[in-house]
Amino acid sequence: TILTLGYAAAGQATLSAKGMTPRQQMAFLQPIAIDLHHLHNPWTNYSIYLSTMLIPGILLLFVMLTTTYSIGTEFKDNTQREWLSQAGGSTIRAVTGKLLPQTLVFLTLMYLYMGYIFGVLHFPHDGGWLPLFLLGLLSVTAAQGFGIFAFALAPSLRMSMSVCSLWGVVSFSIVGTAFPVTAMDAPLQLLSWLFPLRHHFLIYETCIFNA
């Protein structure tokens, strides 16, 4: 915007020096006046576009890293047998017992974030609060599930956290806010379905437009 106004001011000075009237100058500089009416964001508040993607993305990245770190430290410290024996030999019970407190903590953070931007800042959410709360639950558990998958794929604390870090960072590019996924190459479009943040963003769009 600053560059456009700067070029327009320079062009206006040049045209004025040539003897054109202000009306002729505006007809030359801006032959078509665009009247924009933004749906669900009439203020053109860029924070509505960015905060609703960046903050959940950062939170989900921490969820994935914390999940792999919690499981990986058991193997790094060679306490996995003790951990499993305390769960009665059940892998599902062991993983659930370890991750459930973290789920509650991250859900609290997610809901505090949603309460602030939708309740205090009044970001648009025409679909109501219930879909957003369900979205928070699905997003956190999906990120934890990916963290478990990453550690199962690379059963090493360092490698699994590296996979989650890479996946979380790429999520910001492939989520579809900065560049539409439909305009990406076909392999990238298929790959986008493997990112939890992409699903978070799609469900969020459905919620705010009440589609």
C-alpha positions as CSV (number, residue, x, y, z in Angstrom):
1,T,0.0,0.0,0.0
2,I,2.8,2.4,0.9
3,L,4.6,1.7,-2.4
4,T,1.4,2.2,-4.4
5,L,0.7,5.5,-2.7
6,G,4.3,6.6,-3.2
7,Y,4.1,5.8,-6.9
8,A,0.8,7.6,-7.2
9,A,2.1,10.7,-5.5
10,A,5.1,10.8,-7.8
11,G,2.8,10.3,-10.8
12,Q,0.4,13.0,-9.6
13,A,3.3,15.4,-9.2
14,T,4.4,14.7,-12.8
15,L,0.9,15.1,-14.2
16,S,0.4,18.3,-12.3
17,A,3.6,19.7,-13.8
18,K,2.2,18.9,-17.2
19,G,-0.8,21.0,-16.4
20,M,-3.5,18.4,-15.8
21,T,-6.3,19.1,-13.4
22,P,-6.8,17.0,-10.3
23,R,-9.9,15.3,-12.0
24,Q,-7.8,14.4,-15.0
25,Q,-5.0,13.1,-12.8
26,M,-7.3,10.8,-10.9
27,A,-8.8,9.5,-14.1
28,F,-5.3,8.6,-15.3
29,L,-4.0,7.3,-12.0
30,Q,-7.1,5.3,-10.9
31,P,-9.4,4.8,-13.9
32,I,-11.4,2.2,-12.0
33,A,-12.3,2.7,-8.3
34,I,-12.7,-0.6,-6.6
35,D,-15.4,-0.8,-3.8
36,L,-14.6,-3.8,-1.7
37,H,-17.0,-5.5,0.7
38,H,-15.2,-8.3,2.5
39,L,-17.4,-11.1,3.7
40,H,-17.0,-11.9,7.5
41,N,-14.1,-9.5,7.7
42,P,-15.4,-6.0,6.7
43,W,-12.5,-4.4,8.7
44,T,-9.9,-6.1,6.5
45,N,-8.2,-7.1,9.8
46,Y,-5.2,-9.2,8.8
47,S,-5.0,-10.6,12.3
48,I,-8.2,-12.6,11.6
49,Y,-6.4,-14.4,8.8
50,L,-3.0,-14.9,10.5
51,S,-3.8,-15.4,14.2
52,T,-6.3,-18.2,13.5
53,M,-3.7,-20.2,11.7
54,L,-0.3,-19.3,13.2
55,I,-1.2,-19.6,16.9
56,P,-2.9,-23.0,16.5
57,G,-0.1,-24.1,14.3
58,I,2.5,-23.2,16.9
59,L,0.5,-24.9,19.6
60,L,0.1,-28.1,17.6
61,L,3.8,-28.1,16.9
62,F,4.5,-28.1,20.6
63,V,1.9,-30.9,21.1
64,M,3.7,-33.1,18.6
65,L,7.2,-32.3,20.1
66,T,6.0,-32.9,23.7
67,T,4.4,-36.2,22.7
68,T,7.5,-37.6,21.1
69,Y,9.7,-36.2,23.9
70,S,7.5,-37.9,26.6
71,I,7.7,-41.3,24.9
72,G,11.3,-40.9,23.7
73,T,12.7,-40.1,27.1
74,E,11.4,-43.5,28.4
75,F,13.6,-45.2,25.7
76,K,16.5,-42.8,26.1
77,D,16.6,-43.4,29.9
78,N,16.0,-47.2,29.4
79,T,12.9,-47.2,31.6
80,Q,10.4,-48.4,29.0
81,R,10.0,-51.8,30.6
82,E,9.2,-50.3,33.9
83,W,6.8,-47.9,32.3
84,L,5.0,-50.8,30.5
85,S,4.9,-53.0,33.6
86,Q,3.2,-50.2,35.6
87,A,0.5,-50.2,32.9
88,G,-0.1,-53.9,33.3
89,G,1.7,-54.8,30.1
90,S,-0.9,-52.8,28.0
91,T,0.7,-50.4,25.5
92,I,-2.6,-48.6,25.0
93,R,-2.9,-48.0,28.7
94,A,0.7,-46.9,29.1
95,V,0.5,-44.4,26.2
96,T,-3.0,-43.1,27.4
97,G,-1.8,-42.7,31.0
98,K,1.2,-40.7,29.9
99,L,-0.5,-38.5,27.4
100,L,-3.9,-37.8,29.1
101,P,-2.5,-35.1,31.5
102,Q,-0.8,-33.4,28.5
103,T,-4.1,-33.6,26.6
104,L,-5.9,-31.7,29.4
105,V,-3.1,-29.1,29.6
106,F,-3.0,-28.5,25.8
107,L,-6.8,-28.4,25.6
108,T,-6.9,-25.8,28.3
109,L,-4.4,-23.7,26.3
110,M,-6.4,-24.2,23.1
111,Y,-9.6,-23.1,24.7
112,L,-8.1,-20.1,26.4
113,Y,-6.8,-19.0,23.0
114,M,-10.2,-19.5,21.4
115,G,-12.0,-17.7,24.3
116,Y,-9.7,-14.8,23.8
117,I,-9.9,-14.3,20.0
118,F,-13.5,-15.2,19.6
119,G,-14.9,-13.9,23.0
120,V,-12.7,-10.9,23.7
121,L,-11.5,-9.9,20.2
122,H,-14.8,-10.9,18.6
123,F,-13.3,-12.7,15.6
124,P,-16.0,-14.1,13.4
125,H,-17.4,-17.5,14.4
126,D,-20.9,-17.7,12.9
127,G,-21.0,-21.5,13.4
128,G,-21.2,-21.1,17.2
129,W,-18.9,-22.3,20.0
130,L,-19.6,-26.0,20.1
131,P,-17.9,-26.7,16.7
132,L,-14.9,-24.7,17.8
133,F,-14.6,-26.6,21.0
134,L,-14.8,-29.9,19.1
135,L,-12.3,-28.6,16.7
136,G,-9.9,-27.9,19.5
137,L,-10.3,-31.4,20.9
138,L,-9.8,-33.0,17.4
139,S,-6.7,-30.8,16.7
140,V,-4.9,-31.6,19.9
141,T,-5.6,-35.3,19.8
142,A,-4.6,-35.4,16.1
143,A,-1.3,-33.7,16.8
144,Q,-0.7,-36.2,19.6
145,G,-1.5,-39.1,17.3
146,F,1.0,-37.8,14.8
147,G,3.6,-37.5,17.5
148,I,3.0,-41.2,18.4
149,F,3.2,-42.1,14.7
150,A,6.4,-40.2,14.3
151,F,8.0,-42.0,17.2
152,A,6.8,-45.4,15.9
153,L,8.2,-44.5,12.5
154,A,11.6,-43.4,13.9
155,P,11.9,-44.9,17.4
156,S,14.5,-42.4,18.5
157,L,14.1,-39.3,20.6
158,R,16.2,-37.2,18.3
159,M,14.8,-38.5,15.0
160,S,11.2,-38.4,16.0
161,M,11.4,-34.9,17.3
162,S,13.2,-33.9,14.1
163,V,10.3,-35.4,12.0
164,C,7.7,-33.5,14.1
165,S,9.7,-30.3,13.8
166,L,10.0,-30.6,10.1
167,W,6.3,-31.6,9.7
168,G,5.1,-28.8,11.9
169,V,7.2,-26.1,10.1
170,V,6.0,-27.3,6.7
171,S,2.5,-27.1,7.9
172,F,2.6,-23.3,7.9
173,S,3.3,-23.3,4.2
174,I,0.9,-26.1,3.1
175,V,-2.1,-25.1,5.3
176,G,-3.5,-23.0,2.4
177,T,-3.6,-19.5,3.9
178,A,-0.6,-17.9,2.3
179,F,-1.0,-19.8,-1.0
180,P,-4.1,-21.9,-1.9
181,V,-3.7,-25.6,-1.9
182,T,-5.8,-26.0,-5.0
183,A,-3.2,-24.0,-6.9
184,M,-0.3,-26.3,-5.8
185,D,1.0,-29.2,-7.8
186,A,-1.0,-32.4,-7.5
187,P,1.5,-34.2,-5.3
188,L,1.5,-31.4,-2.8
189,Q,-2.3,-31.3,-2.8
190,L,-2.3,-35.0,-1.8
191,L,0.4,-34.4,0.7
192,S,-1.5,-31.6,2.4
193,W,-4.1,-34.1,3.8
194,L,-1.4,-35.6,6.0
195,F,-1.0,-32.4,8.0
196,P,-3.2,-31.9,11.1
197,L,-3.0,-28.1,10.7
198,R,-4.5,-28.4,7.2
199,H,-7.6,-30.2,8.6
200,H,-7.8,-27.7,11.5
201,F,-7.9,-24.8,9.0
202,L,-10.5,-26.4,6.8
203,I,-12.8,-27.2,9.7
204,Y,-12.3,-23.7,11.1
205,E,-13.3,-22.2,7.7
206,T,-16.5,-24.2,7.8
207,C,-17.2,-23.0,11.3
208,I,-16.7,-19.3,10.6
209,F,-18.8,-19.4,7.4
210,N,-21.4,-21.6,9.1
211,A,-21.4,-23.7,5.9
